[in-house]
């Protein structure tokens, strides 16, 4: 199983993205219940939601999870 987090750029000049994405890939020889357990853990503890799941020829699977990016501004200017 392979997990890949797509980083979100912040600051000036960064695109205004609403979500960050986590992609979980599963090889055909890996058990599906292991992936389901991993998806449940990410959803429960990391506040991720399932956006897309895809089954490829040959049996490999890929899951796209997303979560909302919380943008906050600094309230204290401490030098």
N, C-alpha and C positions, 0 to 999 in steps of 0.2 A: 504494500500500500504506500502511496506517495501523496504527500500533502504539499501544496504550493500556495503561499499567500502572496497575492498581488499587492505590492505596497502602494499607499496613497500618499502623493506629495502634498505638502501643506506649505503655507506661506504665500508671499507675493508671487504672482505669475503662475500659480498652480491652478489646474483646472478645477472647477467647482463640482466635484463628484459627490454624489449622495451616498454611495455605498462602497465598501471594500469587499473584495471577493476572496474566497478560499476554495481551491479546487482539489478534490480528493479523487485520485485515480486508483483503480483496482484491477489487478491482472486477472486473467481467466482462472488461474489455478488457486487463487485466494478465496476463502469462504465468504459468501455474501453477509452472513450474520456478523462477521467482524466489522464490515463496513457500516452496517446498520447501527451497531453499538457506537462506533466512532461518530456517526452523524448525530445520534441522540446526545452524546456527551457535548459535542460542539453546540448543539441547539440549546441544551439546558444550561450549561455553564458559561458559554461564550456569547450567548445571545445571537447566534447565527440562525438564519432561516434558509431552507432549501429553495433555490431558485429553479434549478434544472437538473435532471438526471438523464443520462444517455447510456444506452446499451449498444456497443459496437459489434460488428461482425467478428467472430472469433471468441466472443464472451467477455471482453474487457468492458469495464464500466467506468464512468466518470460522473462525479457529482459536483455541482457548483453551489456553494453556499454564499450568502451575502449578509452583511449587517450594516446598519446605518452608521455613517461617520458623524461623530459628535464634534462640532467645531465650537471651541470656547475661546474667549479672548481674555487676556490677562487683565485683572482688575486692580492689582497693586503695581505701582512702578517703584520698585526697590532697586537702588543703585549700589 
